[in-house]
């Protein structure tokens, strides 16, 4: 039985090339947005928390991500820590490879032990879908608390860019 091989179409090549160029541009913009004046020690720790989270998502390390969330996490949607873990599980099952572009819009630190973080995230993943990839952009409004030496997520609101986070 002979197997047919499909030749890549111009659309396949153009889509793949375009996506690569978009990801490179987004990563470059994200790097530039991260540059700025000197940050306070707690603010820099929050920026490091974001970098760790990005690395863990791209590494599809769900367990390490969940450790970044406070055990008593809750949000306005009624989610608890376990619900967020299940969202990660579902996303990682759907996506073979994940790339993120993060841009910190603002960080407000209170008494060096609590922080509000507004973060824009471009997410792209390869999958078994018709196009072979998916991409979305979200705005997250997060509340963090310092627990010992670790910043933990205690609550979050999010929505697609252009929509009101909820």
C-alpha positions as CSV (number, residue, x, y, z in Angstrom):
1,X,0.0,0.0,0.0
2,X,1.5,3.3,-1.1
3,X,1.3,6.3,1.1
4,X,0.7,9.6,-0.4
5,X,2.8,12.5,0.7
6,X,1.3,15.9,0.8
7,X,3.3,18.7,-0.7
8,X,3.3,21.8,1.5
9,X,1.1,24.5,-0.1
10,X,2.1,28.1,-0.5
11,X,-0.5,28.8,2.3
12,X,1.3,26.4,4.6
13,X,4.6,28.1,4.0
14,X,3.2,31.6,4.2
15,X,1.3,30.9,7.4
16,X,4.3,29.2,9.0
17,X,6.7,32.0,7.9
18,X,4.2,34.7,9.0
19,X,3.7,33.2,12.4
20,X,7.5,32.9,12.9
21,X,8.0,36.5,12.0
22,X,5.1,37.6,14.3
23,X,6.5,35.7,17.2
24,X,10.0,37.1,16.7
25,X,8.5,40.6,16.5
26,X,6.4,40.0,19.6
27,X,9.4,38.7,21.5
28,X,11.5,41.7,20.5
29,X,8.8,44.1,21.7
30,X,8.4,42.2,24.9
31,X,12.1,42.5,25.6
32,X,12.1,46.2,24.9
33,X,9.0,46.7,27.1
34,X,10.8,44.9,30.0
35,X,13.6,47.4,29.8
36,X,13.2,50.5,32.0
37,X,14.5,52.4,35.0
38,X,15.7,50.7,38.1
39,X,13.1,48.6,39.9
40,X,12.7,48.2,43.6
41,X,13.7,44.8,45.0
42,X,10.0,43.6,45.4
43,X,9.2,44.9,42.0
44,X,12.1,43.0,40.5
45,X,11.0,39.9,42.4
46,X,7.5,40.2,40.8
47,X,9.2,40.6,37.3
48,X,11.1,37.4,38.1
49,X,7.9,35.7,39.1
50,X,6.5,36.6,35.6
51,X,9.7,35.3,33.9
52,X,9.4,32.0,35.9
53,X,5.8,31.6,34.9
54,X,6.5,32.2,31.3
55,X,9.3,29.6,31.4
56,X,7.1,27.1,33.1
57,X,4.2,27.6,30.6
58,X,6.6,27.2,27.7
59,X,8.1,24.1,29.3
60,X,4.5,22.9,29.9
61,X,5.4,22.3,33.6
62,X,1.9,22.4,35.1
63,X,3.0,21.3,38.6
64,X,5.6,24.0,38.9
65,X,3.0,26.6,37.7
66,X,0.5,25.4,40.3
67,X,3.1,26.0,43.0
68,X,3.1,29.7,42.0
69,X,-0.6,29.9,43.0
70,X,-1.6,30.3,46.7
71,X,-3.5,27.3,48.1
72,X,-6.4,29.6,49.0
73,X,-6.6,31.3,45.5
74,X,-10.0,32.5,44.4
75,X,-11.3,34.8,41.7
76,X,-14.5,36.5,40.6
77,X,-15.3,33.7,38.3
78,X,-15.5,31.3,41.2
79,X,-12.3,29.5,40.4
80,X,-10.1,27.9,43.0
81,X,-6.5,26.7,42.7
82,X,-7.7,23.3,41.4
83,X,-9.8,24.9,38.7
84,X,-6.8,26.9,37.4
85,X,-4.7,23.7,37.5
86,X,-7.4,22.0,35.3
87,X,-7.2,25.0,32.9
88,X,-3.5,24.4,32.5
89,X,-4.0,20.7,32.1
90,X,-6.6,21.2,29.3
91,X,-4.4,23.8,27.5
92,X,-1.3,21.6,27.6
93,X,-3.3,18.7,26.3
94,X,-4.5,20.8,23.4
95,X,-1.2,22.4,22.5
96,X,2.0,20.5,21.6
97,X,4.3,23.5,21.9
98,X,3.6,26.8,23.5
99,X,5.2,30.2,23.1
100,X,4.4,33.3,25.1
101,X,5.1,37.0,24.8
102,X,4.6,38.9,28.0
103,X,4.5,42.6,28.5
104,X,4.1,44.0,32.0
105,X,1.8,47.0,31.9
106,X,2.1,47.9,35.6
107,X,3.3,46.7,38.9
108,X,2.2,48.2,42.2
109,X,3.8,46.9,45.4
110,X,2.3,47.5,48.8
111,X,4.4,47.3,52.0
112,X,6.9,45.0,50.1
113,X,4.5,42.1,50.7
114,X,1.6,42.5,48.3
115,X,1.4,43.5,44.6
116,X,-1.0,44.2,41.8
117,X,0.3,43.2,38.4
118,X,-1.3,44.0,35.0
119,X,0.1,41.8,32.3
120,X,-0.5,41.4,28.5
121,X,0.2,38.0,27.2
122,X,0.4,36.8,23.6
123,X,0.0,33.0,23.4
124,X,0.7,30.8,20.4
125,X,0.7,27.1,20.3
126,X,1.0,24.3,17.8
127,X,-1.8,21.7,17.8
128,X,-3.6,19.2,15.7
129,X,-6.2,21.8,14.6
130,X,-6.9,22.4,11.0
131,X,-4.4,25.3,10.8
132,X,-1.9,23.5,13.1
133,X,-1.6,26.4,15.4
134,X,-3.6,28.8,17.6
135,X,-2.9,32.2,18.9
136,X,-4.6,34.5,21.4
137,X,-3.8,37.7,23.4
138,X,-5.1,38.2,26.9
139,X,-4.9,40.9,29.6
140,X,-4.4,39.6,33.1
141,X,-4.9,41.7,36.3
142,X,-3.3,39.8,39.1
143,X,-3.0,40.1,42.9
144,X,0.1,38.6,44.5
145,X,1.2,38.1,48.0
146,X,4.6,37.4,49.4
147,X,4.6,34.1,51.3
148,X,8.0,33.6,52.9
149,X,10.4,34.2,50.0
150,X,7.9,33.4,47.3
151,X,5.3,35.5,45.5
152,X,2.1,33.7,45.1
153,X,-1.0,34.4,43.0
154,X,-4.0,35.0,45.2
155,X,-6.5,36.2,42.6
156,X,-6.8,37.2,39.0
157,X,-9.1,38.6,36.4
158,X,-8.5,38.2,32.7
159,X,-10.0,38.6,29.3
160,X,-9.0,38.8,25.6
161,X,-7.2,42.0,24.7
162,X,-9.9,44.7,24.0
163,X,-12.4,43.1,26.4
164,X,-12.9,44.0,30.0
165,X,-11.1,41.5,32.2
166,X,-13.5,39.5,34.5
